Amino acid sequence: MLHPTRTTPPPVAIDLERVVLVGTGIWGLALLVTGVLVATGELEWDIVWVCATGVVLGLLGAAWARRNRPAPPVVPTDAPPAQP
């Protein structure tokens, strides 16, 4: 057996909205830093627009992630209560 087969592990459940919001926050921080650097004359406005675009796309992505969350598992109402 030179190449044994392995079973694929199950996917990890993550909160996609939180991940997108963290990335958006990083773009927001970059927007703030580049805004200060533009105000001091160190940078041109082009990089500020890139950061602003990252923030806008991140907010759209967070809205999409919130809208497309997986549905919670359905528990039948006629099922007996679980025993501790």
C-alpha positions in Angstrom: 0.0 0.0 0.0 2.1 2.9 -1.3 -0.8 5.3 -1.2 -3.4 4.5 1.5 -6.7 6.1 1.1 -8.0 8.3 4.0 -11.4 9.5 4.8 -12.0 13.2 4.4 -12.6 15.0 7.7 -16.0 16.8 8.0 -16.0 20.5 7.3 -15.5 22.9 10.2 -18.6 25.0 11.0 -17.6 28.7 11.0 -19.6 32.0 11.2 -18.9 33.4 7.7 -20.4 36.7 8.6 -17.9 37.2 11.4 -15.0 36.2 9.1 -16.1 38.7 6.5 -16.6 41.5 9.1 -13.0 40.9 10.5 -11.7 41.3 6.9 -13.8 44.4 6.4 -12.4 45.9 9.7 -8.9 45.4 8.4 -9.8 47.2 5.2 -11.3 50.0 7.3 -8.1 50.3 9.3 -6.2 50.4 6.1 -8.6 53.1 4.9 -7.9 55.2 8.0 -4.1 54.8 7.7 -4.1 55.7 4.0 -6.4 58.6 4.6 -3.9 60.0 7.1 -1.0 59.4 4.7 -2.9 61.2 2.0 -3.6 64.1 4.3 0.1 64.4 5.1 1.0 64.3 1.3 2.8 60.9 1.5 0.3 59.0 -0.8 -2.0 59.7 -3.7 -5.7 59.1 -3.6 -5.7 55.9 -5.6 -4.8 53.7 -2.7 -7.6 55.3 -0.6 -10.1 54.3 -3.2 -8.8 50.7 -3.2 -9.3 50.5 0.6 -12.8 52.2 0.4 -13.7 49.6 -2.2 -12.6 46.8 0.1 -14.8 48.2 2.9 -17.9 48.4 0.6 -17.4 45.0 -0.8 -16.8 43.6 2.7 -20.1 45.1 3.9 -21.9 43.6 0.9 -20.3 40.3 1.6 -21.4 40.4 5.3 -25.0 41.2 4.2 -24.8 38.2 1.8 -23.4 35.9 4.5 -26.2 37.0 6.9 -28.9 36.4 4.3 -27.6 33.0 3.3 -26.9 31.5 6.7 -27.6 27.7 6.9 -31.0 27.0 8.4 -31.0 25.7 12.0 -31.7 22.0 12.3 -35.4 21.2 12.4 -36.6 19.4 15.5 -39.9 17.6 15.2 -42.5 19.0 17.6 -44.0 15.5 18.3 -40.7 14.0 19.4 -40.3 13.2 23.1 -37.9 15.4 25.1 -34.3 14.3 25.2 -33.2 12.4 28.3 -30.3 14.0 30.2 
